[in-house]
Amino acid sequence: KKTLFFSKFNMHTIEKQHSKDLSPSKQYKLKKYTTPDDYEDEGEKLYSEGRFQESIAYFKKALDIRMIVPIETIQVAMTSTSIGKGYLALRKFWEALAWFKKALDVSINCVGNHLGTAE
């Protein structure tokens, strides 16, 4: 039985290998929406239809918009998780793992920031 060990170095390597994959997919012409929620709704619809690669493009667009607004950090984590789910459905496990880790890191930072202000 093989056990995988993920160190910080391994995760950094995975993220670096896939960093060029962090922007919205250029192979899909995305519908124009006004809010990140709209892009996420379209991504969820496409995901439920089994159109995983297209759903990832919409989730990434929503993430790009959310990264501009610092107050939406928990939403960034949730959108990153959705992207990871899309890659998982495509059986692209390393990409999925990198996105799940990103979601976890954002969540930890978000909780840490809120704990620091609750006095």
Residue frames relative to the residue before (quaternion, step in Angstrom):
aa qw qx qy qz dx dy dz
K 1.0000 0.0000 0.0000 0.0000 0.00 0.00 0.00
K 0.2512 -0.7859 0.5525 0.1183 3.55 -0.72 1.13
T 0.1511 -0.7659 0.6191 0.0852 3.55 -1.04 0.82
L 0.2896 -0.7458 0.5735 0.1761 3.56 -0.91 0.91
F 0.1701 -0.7688 0.6106 0.0841 3.53 -1.02 0.85
F 0.1245 -0.7994 0.5861 0.0445 3.57 -0.68 1.09
S 0.0971 -0.7802 0.6168 0.0388 3.55 -0.53 1.13
K 0.6832 -0.4378 0.3578 0.4622 3.56 -1.29 0.07
F 0.6157 0.5499 -0.3472 0.4449 3.58 1.04 -0.72
N 0.6596 0.5099 -0.3137 0.4545 3.58 0.89 -0.92
M 0.6778 0.4808 -0.3025 0.4668 3.60 0.87 -0.89
H 0.6236 0.5279 -0.3418 0.4644 3.59 1.03 -0.76
T 0.6419 0.5199 -0.3147 0.4677 3.58 1.00 -0.82
I 0.6442 0.5103 -0.3197 0.4716 3.60 0.95 -0.87
E 0.6775 0.4889 -0.3013 0.4595 3.59 0.85 -0.95
K 0.6487 0.5173 -0.3199 0.4573 3.58 0.99 -0.82
Q 0.6520 0.5203 -0.3153 0.4525 3.59 0.96 -0.85
H 0.7824 0.3261 -0.1611 0.5055 3.56 1.02 -0.75
S 0.3704 0.7516 -0.4859 0.2485 3.60 1.22 0.19
K 0.6190 0.5357 -0.3568 0.4501 3.59 1.09 -0.58
D 0.6534 0.5186 -0.2965 0.4650 3.58 1.27 -0.32
L 0.4925 0.7036 -0.4050 0.3136 3.60 1.26 0.17
S 0.6499 0.4945 -0.3357 0.4695 3.62 1.16 -0.29
P 0.6606 -0.5070 0.3440 0.4338 3.61 -1.15 0.41
S 0.5868 -0.5987 0.4251 0.3414 3.52 -1.11 0.75
K 0.3372 -0.7569 0.5272 0.1880 3.55 -0.86 0.97
Q 0.5997 0.5964 -0.3666 0.3877 3.58 1.19 -0.22
Y 0.7074 0.3797 -0.2571 0.5378 3.61 1.26 -0.14
K 0.3224 -0.7069 0.5924 0.2130 3.55 -0.95 0.87
L 0.2476 -0.8098 0.5197 0.1129 3.54 -0.36 1.28
K 0.4933 -0.5976 0.5358 0.3353 3.53 -1.18 0.63
K 0.4167 -0.7027 0.5135 0.2626 3.58 -1.09 0.63
Y 0.0192 -0.7766 0.6290 -0.0296 3.52 -0.85 1.09
T 0.4958 -0.6854 0.4519 0.2832 3.57 -1.23 0.29
T 0.7916 0.2369 -0.1318 0.5476 3.61 1.10 -0.53
P 0.6010 -0.5547 0.4198 0.3935 3.59 -1.18 0.41
D 0.5834 0.5820 -0.3703 0.4288 3.59 1.11 -0.62
D 0.6348 0.5307 -0.3262 0.4572 3.58 1.03 -0.79
Y 0.6527 0.5003 -0.3102 0.4770 3.57 0.99 -0.85
E 0.6548 0.5069 -0.3127 0.4653 3.59 1.01 -0.79
D 0.6211 0.5342 -0.3417 0.4606 3.59 1.02 -0.75
E 0.6562 0.4916 -0.3069 0.4832 3.58 0.95 -0.85
G 0.6302 0.5337 -0.3240 0.4615 3.59 1.04 -0.79
E 0.6514 0.5102 -0.3069 0.4703 3.58 0.98 -0.85
K 0.6368 0.5273 -0.3241 0.4598 3.57 1.01 -0.86
L 0.6780 0.4834 -0.2890 0.4725 3.58 0.89 -0.95
Y 0.6212 0.5405 -0.3380 0.4559 3.59 1.02 -0.79
S 0.6827 0.4893 -0.2933 0.4566 3.59 0.89 -0.92
E 0.6582 0.4809 -0.2977 0.4970 3.58 1.25 -0.44
G 0.5330 -0.6457 0.3941 0.3791 3.59 1.29 -0.02
R 0.5160 0.6182 -0.4176 0.4209 3.59 1.27 0.29
F 0.0766 -0.8867 0.4555 0.0220 3.51 0.74 1.22
Q 0.6649 0.5067 -0.3209 0.4451 3.61 0.83 -0.91
E 0.6594 0.4907 -0.3087 0.4786 3.59 0.97 -0.80
S 0.6313 0.5340 -0.3419 0.4467 3.59 0.99 -0.78
I 0.6130 0.5502 -0.3467 0.4487 3.59 1.03 -0.77
A 0.6301 0.5406 -0.3374 0.4438 3.61 0.96 -0.83
Y 0.6792 0.4757 -0.2923 0.4764 3.60 0.95 -0.83
F 0.6353 0.5131 -0.3354 0.4697 3.59 0.99 -0.75
K 0.6515 0.5144 -0.3193 0.4571 3.60 0.99 -0.79
K 0.6217 0.5211 -0.3415 0.4747 3.59 1.04 -0.71
A 0.6385 0.5124 -0.3225 0.4751 3.59 0.95 -0.84
L 0.6483 0.5224 -0.3130 0.4569 3.57 0.99 -0.85
D 0.6213 0.5410 -0.3425 0.4517 3.60 0.97 -0.82
I 0.6680 0.4845 -0.2984 0.4796 3.57 0.95 -0.86
R 0.6770 0.5075 -0.2984 0.4417 3.59 0.90 -0.91
M 0.6118 0.5689 -0.3559 0.4188 3.60 1.08 -0.61
I 0.6000 0.5704 -0.3542 0.4350 3.59 1.21 -0.41
V 0.7435 0.3636 -0.1875 0.5290 3.58 1.09 -0.77
P 0.3373 -0.7998 0.4565 0.1954 3.62 -0.20 1.24
I 0.6120 0.5813 -0.3639 0.3939 3.61 1.07 -0.57
E 0.6775 0.5107 -0.2855 0.4457 3.59 1.18 -0.46
T 0.2028 0.8274 -0.5102 0.1182 3.61 1.06 0.56
I 0.6496 0.4984 -0.3425 0.4608 3.62 0.95 -0.72
Q 0.6170 0.5307 -0.3398 0.4714 3.58 1.12 -0.62
V 0.5861 0.5564 -0.3639 0.4631 3.60 1.11 -0.64
A 0.6536 0.5078 -0.3082 0.4689 3.58 0.96 -0.86
M 0.6721 0.4947 -0.3054 0.4586 3.58 0.91 -0.86
T 0.6570 0.4942 -0.3112 0.4767 3.59 0.99 -0.79
S 0.6201 0.5308 -0.3407 0.4666 3.61 1.03 -0.74
T 0.6254 0.5288 -0.3287 0.4704 3.58 1.06 -0.74
S 0.6395 0.5233 -0.3230 0.4614 3.60 0.99 -0.81
I 0.6306 0.5101 -0.3300 0.4830 3.59 1.02 -0.78
G 0.6416 0.5250 -0.3175 0.4604 3.58 0.97 -0.84
K 0.6366 0.5232 -0.3255 0.4638 3.59 1.01 -0.79
G 0.6297 0.5358 -0.3320 0.4540 3.57 1.03 -0.76
Y 0.6736 0.4775 -0.2905 0.4836 3.57 0.93 -0.89
L 0.6172 0.5406 -0.3436 0.4569 3.58 1.05 -0.72
A 0.6539 0.5080 -0.3087 0.4680 3.58 0.97 -0.84
L 0.6763 0.4635 -0.2772 0.5010 3.58 1.17 -0.62
R 0.4190 -0.7265 0.4298 0.3345 3.56 1.39 -0.02
K 0.4311 0.6338 -0.4950 0.4093 3.56 1.11 0.78
F 0.1562 -0.8810 0.4421 0.0634 3.48 0.51 1.34
W 0.6603 0.5057 -0.3254 0.4500 3.61 0.93 -0.77
E 0.6340 0.5099 -0.3271 0.4806 3.57 1.03 -0.78
A 0.6391 0.5243 -0.3196 0.4632 3.58 0.96 -0.88
L 0.6569 0.5194 -0.3087 0.4510 3.57 0.90 -0.92
A 0.6483 0.5170 -0.3225 0.4566 3.59 0.94 -0.84
W 0.6827 0.4727 -0.2911 0.4751 3.61 0.95 -0.82
F 0.6292 0.5118 -0.3440 0.4731 3.62 1.01 -0.68
K 0.6369 0.5181 -0.3258 0.4688 3.58 1.04 -0.75
K 0.6218 0.5318 -0.3395 0.4640 3.57 1.00 -0.80
A 0.6472 0.5188 -0.3136 0.4621 3.58 0.95 -0.89
L 0.6567 0.5082 -0.3045 0.4666 3.57 0.96 -0.85
D 0.6524 0.5162 -0.3141 0.4575 3.58 0.91 -0.90
V 0.6575 0.4977 -0.3083 0.4743 3.59 0.93 -0.89
S 0.6486 0.5233 -0.3152 0.4539 3.60 0.96 -0.86
I 0.6553 0.5077 -0.3097 0.4657 3.57 0.93 -0.90
N 0.6636 0.4960 -0.3056 0.4693 3.58 0.94 -0.87
C 0.6413 0.5306 -0.3207 0.4520 3.57 1.00 -0.84
V 0.6728 0.4764 -0.2918 0.4851 3.59 0.88 -0.91
G 0.6398 0.5326 -0.3222 0.4508 3.59 0.97 -0.83
N 0.6571 0.5059 -0.3055 0.4680 3.57 1.00 -0.83
H 0.6702 0.4812 -0.3052 0.4756 3.60 0.98 -0.76
L 0.6326 0.5228 -0.3402 0.4590 3.60 1.02 -0.68
G 0.6464 0.5374 -0.3120 0.4427 3.57 1.05 -0.76
T 0.7197 0.4296 -0.2547 0.4822 3.59 1.12 -0.59
A 0.6224 0.5509 -0.3469 0.4345 3.63 1.20 -0.25
E 0.2530 0.7674 -0.5486 0.2148 3.54 0.03 1.28
